[in-house]
Amino acid sequence: MVKKAPGLEVLRNIGIIAHIDAGKTTTTERVLYYTGRTHRLGSVDDGTTVTDWMVQEKERGITIVSAVITASWREHQINLIDTPGHIDFTAEVQRALRVLDGGIVVFDAVHGVEPQSETVWRQADRYHVPRICFINKMDRMGADFDFAVETIEQRLGARSVVLQLPIGAEAEFEGVIDLLRMQAIRWPDQLGASPDVGEVPPSLRERAEQARAQLLERVVDTDDTLLERYLDGEVLDLEALTTALRKATINNQLFPVLCGAALRNKGIQPLLDAVVDYLPSPLDIGPVTGPDPRTQAPAERTPNPEAPLAALVFKVVSDPYAGHLAYVRVYSGKMKTGDRVYNATQVKNERLGRLVRMYADHREAMDQVSAGDIDAVLGMKTAHTGDTLCDENDPILLETIQFPEPVINIALEPRTPEDEKQISLALHHLAEEDPTFKTYTDEDTGQTILAGMGELHLQVIVDRLQREQHIQVKTGNPRVNYMETISQSVFKLEARHVKQTGGHGQYGHVVLDIEPGKSGSGITVESQIRDGAIPSEFIPAIIKGVEEAARCGVLGGYTITDVSVTLQNGSFHEVDSSEQAFLAAGAKAFIAAVSQAEPILLEPICQLEVTTPVEFTGDVLGQLSARRGEIEGMTPRAGGIEVIRGQVPLREMFGYATQLRSATQGRALFSMEFDHYAPLPQELQQEVLKHG
């Protein structure tokens, strides 16, 4: 008998996201255990987890690539993605959030909201992903549930709704109070498989009643009918409250908060119940939209297996045995093995190879995948991250995934001529998998340059080259990726591209203005050409010429950014003008204008958070000051801990981990993530341009 696919209403596509070391992977392992997908509890410390399957993940005890697994709870299918917490692997989080319907955000009960928590929260905001908050590690020394909730409200600006209170904390943590049902849940056995449900302890009843009253007020605030009943003194039943809370969660009006200790096997079953009760199914999310690539008219696809196909490739992996593996979220329609599908992004047809359901690094064969599913396709040679797969007769182009630019690079040299032959293909495969990793050849030195999001990111790529591709390499010191911009405006800069040859010549004439743009705006081009001075069909070529010229700056060859370009005027020749001629004229005009606009270098600035025992605060501040750090705030924490927040240039942070450990007897921790680009001081600019 063929197993019937679950209905869309019982499907949950969710991700587990958090700051590094908040306990995402441990929480995922417990979900697998309690849903019956595994029969032993995996441990990050022992390297026995299902989702951290890469050698590098087991060795370092961190998640590097997102892993997809499928589990079942209360007759609901849960497609779960465990994502990395380290900022260097932010692309994995971003592409997961793009295709998820809901998320569990894990917080450390000791630290509350941490820098990367803020980053993933903002990314989830961007994609309007409904979230449940799980305050983990309630058994750790210094755990403070109220503090963690307060940081969610204050640092994230999120309207939380507390559904549970902890019973005890630190070593005394034994369970939770379910405020909706007013009952205590404890996990007396070591494996946590048999929760014990009972009365709320008398010592906690008053606090629980106050917390329940706050819970009711926040929920009824989101529903006018419920609010009216509440104000009339009516006792609201559990079903009405659950329905209203589900709706508010899906609309991102409220964020339910639960707590537990995943490592001690406490709190996971209620978390799974909350996923089923409050996070959306594909039906709750509704249709996806995008233009018809042929006509640019708006189109939409409903989450329906019978609708035309619309699917997004959100991750590509080069499997050493199976070849190209493309992870796909199907929004509408269905895909079967051997089907021909249309790749609207690449504008080509492709035949589907085998369809598989992923279980971390294991696979289960599928005959077809339908609307709402997250699965993978083997054998799609040309699919890239962000591509839309659809029906050729009814195409749609879904919003792609935007990734940050790399901020750091290293030079790479193969150790042998044999390695040199293989290295470009190996790097090509790795770059296909990871959109935040770029590779290019330095024209001056002939060296291969790897660019990535941080030192750890590049270390892992080099490690994978050596282990997976068996290529031995030498690496240079990490270098910062600078950018160039302008500090002055230049108006009416004129450039001509004129060539006379035996046949048709080339003629393009462009007049443009350039002005400094907003930070982070990139290159913006606006045309104000009037009266047909340049025919409209040549305008895109001029814009393309400007954008291509911006890739190699006038100071040190760095990318030019944050420049606003206005096309003012120009002229054309009836016979000799062409797209190529105007592309060249646009590039020439832009570079000439930038050269006159007092170009400057921009350096990447990082957001930094240092957690240190208070007695070392002075030393830490001194170190940061010497590294051109700007302190934004200091927050005291329980247990004589100080949290220092600020911004610091990336170029000053090489070797900081060693120096911080030395100054604080190994007791301080820091986390850092890229924030923005800012002008490099003039004296340092000369040094960079001189030494590279």
Order of alpha helices (4+ residues) and beta strands (2+ residues): beta-alpha-alpha-beta-beta-alpha-beta-alpha-beta-alpha-beta-beta-beta-beta-beta-alpha-alpha-alpha-beta-alpha-alpha-beta-beta-beta-beta-beta-beta-beta-beta-beta-beta-beta-beta-beta-alpha-beta-beta-alpha-beta-beta-beta-beta-beta-beta-alpha-beta-alpha-beta-alpha-beta-beta-alpha-beta-alpha
